[in-house]
Structure formats: structure tokens, C-alpha cells
Amino acid sequence: MSTGHAIPDGVISSAEVEDTVTARSQNFAMPSGLVERLTGVRERRHAVPGTTSSDLASQAGLAALANADVDPLSVDLLIYSSASHDVSEPATSAIVQHKMGARNATFADIKNACNSFLNGLDFAAASIATGRARRVLVVAGEVLSPTVNWQIDSSADLRKKLAALTLGDAGAAVLLEASDEENTGLLPGRFVSDGSQWELSTVLAGGNLMPHDNSRYFFECDSSALQSLAVEHIPPLIEKTIAELGWNLDEVKRIFPHQVSKGVTEALCAAIDYPRDQVSVTLDRFGNNAAASIPLSLSLASEQGLLTKGDKILLVCGAAGFTAGVLPVIW
């Protein structure tokens, strides 16, 4: 039915990020221009201290409802789908429901790193298809800036901390509703998972593996290995998904990928021979927004009039875990 987003005001350039790393690191000077050159990220948004994931998720959810002229009380199911969360217990969706005033909605968290939102959409569609809900709001709120470790000790240390320097805060939401109209809406997609690769991208504290180790609350990632998995698994996943629908790739108006670097997006386009200018990119100005990146780019494209009724689009994600997903949509 609609989309919505919430973007913090604080714009942080990659030059500022590099200056901060140099200032806080004892024996390491961040090379000027390195972050943008390696990742394509020019700037990102950081929320003011004290902002929570539920704050951005609630703002985005309310924006999506307002865009559809829908009362929060009419939402049947609220799904919070993010990598970050407010507290370990209870579910962050409980806090979002309260902040939004959507007290008639049942709620649940679906957490699967950057693939959380696609999993949330898939669950929402299944709930609608089986008659368990008629109107479902899927929200993401990512406050990722606190997981950035600004102290880097060496070039080797930079390799596992570089990905964190691209992180940006954002919220986004999608509202779905049951419809009898054919050839429209969210269609069955495909997912693939390989849990043996879970250690490639982590925030290790916050659970019971390292419950009291505050030094492990930072995001660390073997970007090269994770991106190689994405390039290996996502292209065949796209091909299988559209083949099952009887689509040709040239029918796909636009692809909305999760974005971690300019290089991996270009590699995916090359692997499937898809035009680069038909891929919605927000990475350059908003950074890596984890699970909020796809719905943010979807919401911005909708707001800018880049989508018209009947357009065939693909939502595509590769994420920590390792997990990947492709969801087709007829707008």
C-alpha cells in the first residue's frame, strides 16, 4: 500500500570519519579518501545520542501509514525487522507498537542481520495469504553508529573494521494489505542460508556468548569473504526466482539491493548483465543502513516517482549469517 522512511539530520562525511579515526587511534593515520574510494560511501547519517532503533522504526511506520491515510489502530500485525534493537528483552516491536499507538496489532521481531526486512516481508505476505492478518506493517529502525569502533591499530585491523565506517542510521517501513487484484504486490521469492559462515560478520556482545565483554559491542566484518559469497549466491538466486515467475530479466524495471559497497553492486550487475542505472543506490549518501537499506531506497524511489503501477521490481539482499534473499514485486 505504501512506504515510509525516517532519516536523521546528522550528516557525517567520509572525510570526517577518517579524521575521527586518526584522532582516536594512537599509532594509525587513516589515509585520506580511502573510505569513499574503496566503498563508494561519500556520507552517512548518524542519529543524535540517545536515539533508539524503535524511534526511527516508529517514525518510518507512522510515515508509511500517513502516506496511505491509514489509522495505526487498523494495523493487524506489526513486524519489526532489523539488525539492531533497543533491548535484549522484550521484543523491540513491543516498544514500536507503543510509540506508534498501534495497540490493536499483534507484534513480533524478525531478526536476520541485513536480510531481516526481506524475511519480515515474506512472513507478512504469508500471514496475509493464510488469512491470519489483513493489514501488516513491516518496520526497520537501524541505529548502527554506536557499533563503530573508531580506534584502529594497524592496516590489518582496518580490514575488519572498515565496513563499520560505512554504517549509517535510518528507519524505513512498508505497509501491506490483502487484495483480490491479480498481478500485483509481493510475490513468492527465494532464500538461501549457510550458517557455517556466521563468524564472517559479527557484533559478538549482547547475547550470552560474551555477556559482559563491552569490547565486543563493535561491528567487525571480513568484507571480502562476505561479498564473495554474495556474488556467488545472489545471481543464480535471481535467475531461479524470475524463471519460476516466467519473467525475463529485461522486464525487471528496477532492482533494489542491499548495499555494502559500490564494488559488490557493480559485480552483481555484471554477473547478471543488468543495467547499472536501473539499480537503486542510496549507499553513496546514506551509507550501509543494514536491514533498513532496501526499504529506504524503495521509499525514496516511490517518493521521487521512479515507480509506476505494474512495474516489475526485485528486492535483493546478501547478509551476515550467511544468508541471501530475492523477493519479486509487481508495484
Residue pairs with C-beta under 8 A, 6 or more apart in sequence:
1 68
1 70
1 175
1 176
1 177
2 64
2 65
2 67
2 68
2 70
2 174
2 175
2 302
3 64
3 67
3 172
3 173
3 174
3 175
3 295
3 298
3 299
3 302
3 303
4 60
4 61
4 62
4 63
4 64
4 65
4 66
4 67
4 172
4 173
4 175
4 299
5 60
5 63
5 170
5 171
5 172
5 173
5 292
5 295
5 296
5 299
5 300
6 55
6 56
6 57
6 59
6 60
6 63
6 141
6 170
6 171
6 172
7 45
7 170
7 171
7 286
7 296
8 45
8 46
8 47
8 48
8 51
8 56
8 169
8 170
9 45
10 45
10 46
10 47
10 48
11 43
11 44
11 45
12 43
12 44
12 45
12 46
12 168
13 42
13 43
14 33
14 35
14 36
14 41
14 42
14 43
14 165
15 32
15 33
17 30
17 35
17 165
18 30
18 31
18 32
18 33
18 34
18 35
19 30
20 150
21 28
21 30
21 150
21 151
21 152
21 165
22 28
22 29
22 30
24 150
24 151
25 150
25 151
25 152
25 153
26 151
26 153
27 153
27 154
28 152
28 153
28 154
28 155
28 157
28 158
30 152
30 158
35 41
35 162
35 165
35 166
36 42
38 162
38 261
38 263
39 162
39 166
39 260
39 261
39 262
39 263
39 283
40 261
40 262
40 263
40 265
40 283
40 284
41 165
41 166
41 261
41 283
41 284
41 287
41 288
42 284
42 285
43 284
43 285
43 286
43 287
44 166
44 167
44 168
44 169
44 285
44 286
44 287
44 288
45 168
45 169
45 170
45 286
45 287
46 145
46 168
46 169
47 55
47 56
47 143
47 145
47 169
51 143
51 169
52 86
52 95
52 141
52 143
53 82
53 84
53 85
53 86
53 92
53 141
53 142
53 143
54 80
54 86
54 92
54 95
54 96
54 99
54 141
55 99
55 141
55 143
55 171
56 141
56 142
56 143
56 169
56 170
56 171
56 292
57 80
57 82
57 92
57 96
57 139
57 140
57 141
57 171
57 173
58 96
58 99
58 100
58 139
58 141
58 171
59 171
60 139
60 140
60 141
60 171
60 172
60 173
60 292
60 295
60 299
61 78
61 96
61 100
61 102
61 137
61 139
61 171
61 173
62 72
62 100
63 173
64 137
64 139
64 173
64 174
64 175
64 299
65 71
65 72
65 75
65 100
65 137
65 175
67 175
68 175
70 135
70 175
72 100
72 101
72 102
72 105
73 101
73 102
73 103
73 104
74 104
74 135
75 102
75 104
75 105
75 135
75 136
75 137
76 104
76 105
76 106
76 133
76 134
76 135
76 136
77 105
77 106
77 107
77 108
77 124
77 127
77 132
77 133
77 135
77 136
77 137
78 93
78 96
78 97
78 100
78 102
78 105
78 106
78 107
78 108
78 136
78 137
78 139
79 93
79 107
79 108
79 109
79 110
79 120
79 123
79 124
79 136
79 137
79 138
79 139
80 91
80 92
80 93
80 96
80 107
80 108
80 109
80 110
80 120
80 139
80 140
80 141
81 109
81 110
81 111
81 112
81 116
81 117
81 119
81 120
81 121
81 138
81 139
81 140
81 291
82 92
82 111
82 116
82 117
82 139
82 140
82 141
82 142
82 290
82 291
82 292
83 111
83 113
83 114
83 116
83 142
83 144
83 290
83 291
84 141
84 142
84 143
84 144
84 147
84 290
85 92
85 109
85 111
86 92
86 95
87 95
88 206
88 207
91 107
91 108
91 109
92 109
92 141
93 107
93 108
93 109
94 107
96 102
96 107
96 139
96 141
97 103
97 105
97 107
102 137
105 137
106 133
110 116
110 119
110 120
110 123
112 119
112 319
112 321
112 323
113 201
113 290
113 291
113 319
113 320
113 321
113 323
114 258
114 260
114 290
114 291
114 293
114 317
114 318
114 319
114 320
115 191
115 258
115 291
115 317
115 318
115 319
115 321
115 323
115 324
115 325
116 140
116 290
116 291
117 138
117 140
117 172
117 291
117 292
117 294
117 295
117 317
118 189
118 191
118 294
118 315
118 317
118 325
118 327
119 191
119 325
120 138
120 140
121 138
121 174
121 176
121 186
121 315
121 327
122 189
122 191
122 325
122 327
124 133
124 136
124 138
124 176
124 186
125 176
125 185
125 186
125 188
127 133
127 136
128 134
128 136
128 176
128 177
128 178
134 177
134 178
135 175
135 176
135 177
135 178
136 175
136 176
136 177
137 173
137 174
137 175
137 176
138 173
138 174
138 175
138 176
138 295
139 171
139 172
139 173
140 171
140 172
140 173
140 290
140 291
140 292
140 295
141 171
141 292
142 169
142 170
142 171
142 289
142 290
142 291
142 292
143 169
144 167
144 168
144 169
144 219
144 288
144 289
144 290
145 167
145 168
145 169
146 217
147 164
147 167
147 203
147 217
147 218
147 219
148 164
148 165
148 167
148 218
148 219
149 161
149 164
149 218
149 219
149 220
152 158
152 161
159 222
159 223
160 220
160 221
160 222
161 218
161 220
162 221
162 223
163 201
163 219
163 220
163 221
163 223
163 260
163 288
164 218
164 219
164 220
164 221
166 260
166 261
166 283
166 287
166 288
167 219
167 287
167 288
167 289
167 290
168 286
168 287
168 288
168 289
169 289
170 286
170 289
170 292
170 293
170 296
171 292
171 296
172 289
172 292
172 294
172 295
172 296
172 298
172 299
173 295
173 299
174 295
174 298
174 299
176 185
176 186
179 185
183 310
183 330
184 309
184 310
184 330
184 331
185 329
185 330
186 327
186 328
186 329
187 245
187 327
187 328
187 329
187 330
188 244
188 328
189 241
189 315
189 325
189 326
189 327
189 328
190 237
190 240
190 241
190 244
190 325
190 326
191 323
191 324
191 325
191 326
192 233
192 237
192 323
192 324
192 325
193 321
193 322
193 323
193 324
194 229
194 321
194 322
194 323
195 321
195 322
197 225
197 226
197 229
197 321
197 322
198 320
198 321
198 322
200 221
200 222
200 225
200 226
200 229
200 320
200 322
201 219
201 220
201 221
201 222
201 226
201 319
201 320
201 321
202 219
202 220
202 221
202 320
203 216
203 217
203 218
203 219
203 220
204 210
204 213
204 216
205 211
205 213
205 214
205 215
205 216
205 217
206 217
210 216
221 320
223 260
223 261
226 260
226 318
226 320
226 322
227 260
227 261
227 263
227 264
227 267
227 318
229 318
229 322
229 324
230 264
230 268
230 318
230 324
231 264
231 267
231 268
231 271
233 318
233 322
233 324
234 268
234 271
234 316
234 318
234 324
234 326
235 268
235 271
235 272
237 324
237 325
237 326
238 249
238 272
238 314
238 316
238 326
239 272
241 314
241 326
241 328
242 248
242 249
242 252
242 314
242 328
245 328
247 312
247 328
249 272
249 273
249 274
251 312
252 274
252 278
252 312
252 313
252 314
253 278
253 307
253 311
253 312
253 313
253 331
254 278
254 279
254 280
254 301
254 306
254 307
254 311
254 313
254 314
255 274
255 278
255 279
255 280
255 313
255 314
255 316
256 279
256 280
256 294
256 297
256 298
256 301
256 313
256 314
256 315
256 316
257 265
257 268
257 279
257 280
257 294
257 316
257 317
258 293
258 294
258 316
258 317
258 318
258 319
259 265
259 281
259 282
259 283
259 288
259 293
259 297
260 283
260 288
261 283
262 283
262 284
264 318
265 276
265 279
265 281
265 283
266 276
268 274
268 316
269 275
269 276
269 279
280 297
280 298
280 300
280 301
280 306
281 297
282 289
282 293
282 296
282 297
282 300
283 293
286 293
286 296
289 296
294 315
294 316
294 317
298 315
301 307
307 313
307 331
308 331
309 331
310 330
310 331
311 330
311 331
312 328
312 329
312 330
312 331
313 328
313 329
313 330
313 331
314 326
314 327
314 328
314 329
315 325
315 326
315 327
315 328
315 329
316 325
316 326
317 323
317 324
317 325
317 326
318 324
